[in-house]
Amino acid sequence: MLYFIATVIINMAYKIHCNKHFSPCHYKWLWDSKLFKELLSFSGWSLFSNGSRTITMQGENIMLNQYYSVSVNAARGVAAQVYNAINTFLTNFQIAFRPQLTKSYAAGEMSNHYLLLYRSSKFSFYLLLALVVPIIFNLDALLSAWLVDVPQYTKEFCLYVLLAYLADALAAPLSTSIVANGNIKGLQISIAVVFVLQLIASYFALRAKWPPYIVSVFIFVSHSIHYLFYIYFCKRLCHLNIKEYLRKVILPLIPICIISPLLPWGLQRFSLGFWRAIGLCVIDIVWVIVIVWLLGMRKEEKQYVESLFLKLKHRR
């Protein structure tokens, strides 16, 4: 009830602010059957995809209860909380580039659109990598400090969910481009099919008594497949140049993904206790940032980041 009340108050605050400062936010009666049809089609296919995601997640929870125990579901619940925390952080970052991607596509400024697409893809991945790498290599200490009794398989559930979100970080800018195009039917059907296959695979794996964290492995696999679908539909609908995308986005990530785990892997033996783990996480974050700056960013990207920091400094 308190959460509901807080949500209502927040939305009322948004409404009052927007009514005061933005004239298009005032309500007025409108009847446009063509517009309504487009909106219903768009929202319907989005609902179809999100519904399949919900059914898959809840179906996996039911099967984990059936073939294992409530404690296994608790382990998955912890992984979900970790995922949500990371997701909130990255979503707040991605809010900054989504309007620009949509605006540049709508205006037909495709060269600027692709420049934003490549940068936002790389920066999203790098930002998430700087969080995921320290968490993965200090996961035991962090979980022990967070939970009195850590449920079995919690570490494995968290590990594969975090890896899955790395794929999501790359997919998000592509998704924004496709949404700006408006033709999302094929993409949403493809995503829904993958979710259904994920649920079926989880059923047979759990029935065969595979370890319960196989569910998270399948999540990682399905999110990776989703990413490939995003690339395909972005090429088909938005005319993405695959070779250029691979050269400017994917290739720079390879050395970063190889080198960035090396120091955290070597230091993880010292991760005993919460505060020591926090200290190692800080070191790992700095390490990843340095590697990204030296090896993962082009000269113009470094200049772009420096200009952003200068703007923030001047605003203060």
Buried (B, 14 or more C-beta within 10 A) or exposed (E): EEEEEEEEEEEEEEEEEEEEEEEEEEEEEEEEEEEEEEEEBBEEBEEBBBEBBEBBBEBBBEBBEEBBBEBBBBBBBBBBEBBEEBBEEBEEBBEEBBEBBBBBBEEEEBEBBBBBBBBBBBBBBBBBBBBBBBBBBBBBBBBBBEEEEBBBBBBBBBBBBBBBBBBBBBBBBBBBBBBBBEBBBBBBBBBBBBBBBBBEBBBEBBEEEBBBBBBBBBBBBBBBBBBEBBBBBBBBBBEBEEEEBEEBBBEBBEEBEEBBBEBBEEBBEBBEEBEBBBBBBEBBBEBBBEBBEEEBBEEEBEEBBEEEEEEEEEEE
